Amino acid sequence: MKTIILVGGGHSHLHCLKKIPPERENVKWVLISPSRYQYYSGMFSGYTEGIYSLEETRIDLESLCEGSGCDFIESTVLSIDPDQQHLLTEKGDIFTYDFVSFDIGSRNDSMEIEGLHTHNLPIKPNYRFPEQIEKLYNSRKTVFIGGGAASIEMALSLKAWKMDKGCGEHSITVVHSSPLLEKAGSFSSKKMREVALSKGIDLHQGRVKKVNGTHVHTDKGEILGYDEVILLGGPKAPQLFGSSVLPNDEEGFLMVNSYLQSVAYPNVFGTGDCATLQDFPNTPKNGVTAISQGPVLWRNLTGAATGGKIIPFEPQKRYLAIMSLGNKRGFLTYGSFSLVSGWAWRLKNWIDVRFVGKYGE
Ligand SMILES: Cc1cc2nc3c(=O)[nH]c(=O)nc-3n(C[C@H](O)[C@H](O)[C@H](O)COP(=O)(O)OP(=O)(O)OC[C@H]3O[C@@H](n4cnc5c(N)ncnc54)[C@H](O)[C@@H]3O)c2cc1C
């Protein structure tokens, strides 16, 4: 009997949990994740705005495990010893595996900005999200750091909530070092800038150098007061791999080959934000990538455990992304194309509700 341990209830692992047959055959499956719930980040904006309830945005991992032949352990994995094939959890338990797969996401924190770690609002791992949003609701001055989709979408959703609740005078600021949505091209960037300004978001171009208990300091000499500050400037590596002998990329993400295996330990797999593909290092770290890796991971974990075939993962060249702008309007991008419409939001809503619903059946 082989033991396969899934670490983290991320998107690729959800696919595997749905596939594991209820009757245990030659493989013992275990999922270790810090919360019984996996909160779906595609619906963070809608939850913030008050469109979705908490129940609508989360997947019950324990129930999903009960429905399949998988044991659920509610805990955080602190470290891995790939030579002994051991995992250590925060509760002090040691688990031995034949194969292990990491889909533990990333952090929204950084040690590179002086003082940020102490004052930042961490929403990752994603089970922290709901309690942190309460703090944003109460904040009169909120500063988002980052000009990408997550930062601007959260700023717009919070603004929509504040307007609805009569707190329109609460300031919401986005500090961005490069143009908004830079990766989507200059047309989309300009369009998003116009949308953000029209909704009353304060935009400040500059790089945050320092955060103290009351103010954010940028390299342009600006000093911005805040009640809450939140870094959403791109995923940062989980600490777990830094303390292991597993090869990482230069930012500390687990380095994997096209088969989603560690480049040094073929019985260690990694997907989603926490892993970097050696052959395609610029593959975006987002939910779309993590979801598309699910079927390949399933094939390769079962193939490796039973001596069967394993297959390579090929990232998509372009993908559809839809951000919520608030008030049920969406900003759709595909390559350098973009459009703003109510129809785009309805499409996003349909995709997201369907995704979460699939794992609640
Ligand atoms: C505000 C916001 C909005 C976003 N919106 C979108 C969007 O609309 N579309 C999109 O494609 N991307 C979006 N993203 C990016 C997206 O959240 C991530 O890229 C995506 O969640 C990565 O999925 P994952 O499977 O790698 O990890 P996650 O979804 O983060 O799941 C990781 C899992 O691992 C668990 N875990 C963490 N650490 C450990 C540990 N040490 N031991 C055990 N378990 C652990 C967590 O609790 C969680 O269950 C957004 C991000 C943010 C911050």
PDBQT file of the ligand as one rigid body, heavy atoms in Angstrom, charges set to zero:
ROOT
HETATM    1  C1  LIG A 401      -7.502  39.176  -3.556  1.00  0.00    +0.000 C 
HETATM    2  C2  LIG A 401      -7.087  38.136  -4.579  1.00  0.00    +0.000 A 
HETATM    3  C3  LIG A 401      -7.916  37.869  -5.646  1.00  0.00    +0.000 A 
HETATM    4  C4  LIG A 401      -7.547  36.934  -6.614  1.00  0.00    +0.000 A 
HETATM    5  N1  LIG A 401      -8.391  36.681  -7.666  1.00  0.00    +0.000 NA
HETATM    6  C5  LIG A 401      -8.030  35.774  -8.597  1.00  0.00    +0.000 A 
HETATM    7  C6  LIG A 401      -8.894  35.487  -9.703  1.00  0.00    +0.000 A 
HETATM    8  O1  LIG A 401      -9.977  36.066  -9.831  1.00  0.00    +0.000 OA
HETATM    9  N2  LIG A 401      -8.485  34.556 -10.629  1.00  0.00    +0.000 N 
HETATM   10  C7  LIG A 401      -7.283  33.918 -10.504  1.00  0.00    +0.000 A 
HETATM   11  O2  LIG A 401      -6.968  33.084 -11.358  1.00  0.00    +0.000 OA
HETATM   12  N3  LIG A 401      -6.446  34.170  -9.474  1.00  0.00    +0.000 NA
HETATM   13  C8  LIG A 401      -6.789  35.069  -8.519  1.00  0.00    +0.000 A 
HETATM   14  N4  LIG A 401      -5.953  35.320  -7.467  1.00  0.00    +0.000 N 
HETATM   15  C9  LIG A 401      -4.712  34.544  -7.331  1.00  0.00    +0.000 C 
HETATM   16  C10 LIG A 401      -5.090  33.239  -6.661  1.00  0.00    +0.000 C 
HETATM   17  O3  LIG A 401      -5.577  33.495  -5.366  1.00  0.00    +0.000 OA
HETATM   18  C11 LIG A 401      -3.921  32.315  -6.483  1.00  0.00    +0.000 C 
HETATM   19  O4  LIG A 401      -3.098  32.330  -7.595  1.00  0.00    +0.000 OA
HETATM   20  C12 LIG A 401      -4.478  30.921  -6.265  1.00  0.00    +0.000 C 
HETATM   21  O5  LIG A 401      -5.268  30.893  -5.087  1.00  0.00    +0.000 OA
HETATM   22  C13 LIG A 401      -3.384  29.910  -6.170  1.00  0.00    +0.000 C 
HETATM   23  O6  LIG A 401      -3.988  28.679  -5.961  1.00  0.00    +0.000 OA
HETATM   24  P1  LIG A 401      -3.215  27.531  -5.225  1.00  0.00    +0.000 P 
HETATM   25  O7  LIG A 401      -3.979  26.295  -5.495  1.00  0.00    +0.000 OA
HETATM   26  O8  LIG A 401      -1.781  27.591  -5.584  1.00  0.00    +0.000 OA
HETATM   27  O9  LIG A 401      -3.268  27.925  -3.661  1.00  0.00    +0.000 OA
HETATM   28  P2  LIG A 401      -4.412  28.427  -2.713  1.00  0.00    +0.000 P 
HETATM   29  O10 LIG A 401      -5.704  28.602  -3.408  1.00  0.00    +0.000 OA
HETATM   30  O11 LIG A 401      -3.854  29.603  -1.977  1.00  0.00    +0.000 OA
HETATM   31  O12 LIG A 401      -4.606  27.211  -1.694  1.00  0.00    +0.000 OA
HETATM   32  C14 LIG A 401      -3.549  26.854  -0.834  1.00  0.00    +0.000 C 
HETATM   33  C15 LIG A 401      -4.076  25.899   0.213  1.00  0.00    +0.000 C 
HETATM   34  O13 LIG A 401      -3.000  25.408   0.994  1.00  0.00    +0.000 OA
HETATM   35  C16 LIG A 401      -3.259  25.570   2.383  1.00  0.00    +0.000 C 
HETATM   36  N5  LIG A 401      -1.952  25.756   3.040  1.00  0.00    +0.000 N 
HETATM   37  C17 LIG A 401      -1.179  26.867   3.039  1.00  0.00    +0.000 A 
HETATM   38  N6  LIG A 401      -0.047  26.641   3.710  1.00  0.00    +0.000 NA
HETATM   39  C18 LIG A 401      -0.094  25.341   4.139  1.00  0.00    +0.000 A 
HETATM   40  C19 LIG A 401       0.807  24.520   4.884  1.00  0.00    +0.000 A 
HETATM   41  N7  LIG A 401       1.981  24.955   5.323  1.00  0.00    +0.000 N 
HETATM   42  N8  LIG A 401       0.408  23.250   5.171  1.00  0.00    +0.000 NA
HETATM   43  C20 LIG A 401      -0.778  22.763   4.718  1.00  0.00    +0.000 A 
HETATM   44  N9  LIG A 401      -1.642  23.504   3.984  1.00  0.00    +0.000 NA
HETATM   45  C21 LIG A 401      -1.301  24.785   3.717  1.00  0.00    +0.000 A 
HETATM   46  C22 LIG A 401      -4.188  26.768   2.435  1.00  0.00    +0.000 C 
HETATM   47  O14 LIG A 401      -4.924  26.849   3.627  1.00  0.00    +0.000 OA
HETATM   48  C23 LIG A 401      -5.052  26.503   1.198  1.00  0.00    +0.000 C 
HETATM   49  O15 LIG A 401      -6.039  25.550   1.503  1.00  0.00    +0.000 OA
HETATM   50  C24 LIG A 401      -6.304  36.251  -6.498  1.00  0.00    +0.000 A 
HETATM   51  C25 LIG A 401      -5.472  36.516  -5.399  1.00  0.00    +0.000 A 
HETATM   52  C26 LIG A 401      -5.853  37.440  -4.440  1.00  0.00    +0.000 A 
HETATM   53  C27 LIG A 401      -4.938  37.726  -3.281  1.00  0.00    +0.000 C 
ENDROOT
TORSDOF 0
